[in-house]
Amino acid sequence: MSTIQADHPKSHCIRVAKVFDWMTRSSTIQFERPVFKKKKQKIQHEKICRHFRIANPAEYPAILWEHHSSVPTTGTIWICNNSQYGEAMSVFVNHEFVFSVLRGQSRSITVAKLHSLAVTNEGKHEVKGTFHIAVHRKLSFVSEEQFDISALENARFFFSDEKGYPLSSEQEKITCREKRDSSEQKRRRIILPNGETILLQEIQFVQEGYVCLEFEDCIIGPFAFSHEETYLLYAPIHTIVNTAIENVHCYEEFLQSNEKEVCFIVNLIISFDMTIEVLKDENRSINGTFGMPRRKSSVTTVGTPIPVWTDTSTFAINGTIVVENNGTIGVSATASLEVKGTAVTDFTGGPGEAQSITLNNIESIAIAGAGGTGTESVKVAFSLNYKF
């Protein structure tokens, strides 16, 4: 027990969250994202056939064929040595030695990324021969056909995570975080209308999320979005800034594109409300009595009020009162409620009934019986809130 509670038994120490600043703002995020056409691919075939002759031994291999394009090329090479003498020749593919071919023989090889073919003679006499190359090139292209955006009439957007999975919770649709920590916050001095000066903190928030487009059993996205806002808040050191995103709505518009590789353009407008609270836990001492659980009282048919609780503090008190009549139906008296010495209008509980009511400025609680015969059991419970 604290010193205050020891000296003042009706004093209570409670821990509450003190609100330093609070605001609600409506914001809008607008951005455009192009949806690109899916590239198609086709295979281009080409056959090369040539005769070659190398008259003298060379220091470097002689280039017979070379491919300079960046398009991926696969090829099959067949080469034959038709030399008059017994000379062998060395074959180089992509500037690397692959094999030797003797006079009167031929060999072949298939290469996934074919760039060049070269040969050199291994003796003193000339070599000659023939080579064939079957080339296969994989070409990517975009359709020239323009997309009809009327096909998006039944399209819908949904909020998702970074992998495109839908989010079911409203709070998950948009995440909000502070961009800088408290040590980096800028401060501004503001003069209030009464002449006092207050120091406010410049806090920057970043709202982020993902949306996906779904139409004709096709899902496009997710599209990432990010939005930054700066607020001036009264957020002294050791306070905590809490944010909550609510009422998130997404509006879309589809625009035609003149670019060859763009299918259409999505114009998205996301509106939301953001509540910001600056809080700090504090210990407070208050005077008052605790709300009691439901307890039994006995009332008679005479109707004399029976006191249940009286406020001995100086605080304004509101609360909820529950009255349960456990008398015998058709025999026992009804139970009425009096607050501040006055009967509460339209609050009468017959035997077997229970009623509740929430009131302000409660100073006293009492119950009274009326009608019926004998004495009956009535339970009363109340929960009180102190304003201090």
Secondary structure, 3 states (H helix, E strand, C coil): CCHHHHHCCCEEEEEEEEEEEEEEEEEEEEEEEEEECCCEEEEEEEEEEEEEEECCCCCCCEEEEECCCCCCEEEEEEEEECCCCCCCEEEEECCEEEEEECCCCEEEEEECCCCEEEEEECCCCCEEEEEEEEEEEEEEECCCCCCCHHHHCCCEEEEECCCCCECCCHHHCCEEEECCCHHHCEEEEEECCCCCEEEEEEEEEEEEEEEEEEECCEEEEEEEEEEEEEEEECCCCCCEEEEEEEEEEEEEEEECCCCCCEEEEEEEEEEEEEEEEEEEEEEEEEECCCCCCCEEEEEECCCCCEEEEECCCCCEEEEEEEEEECCCCCCCCEEEEEECCEEEEEEEECCCCEEEEEECCCCEEEEEEECCCCEEEEEEEEEEEEEC
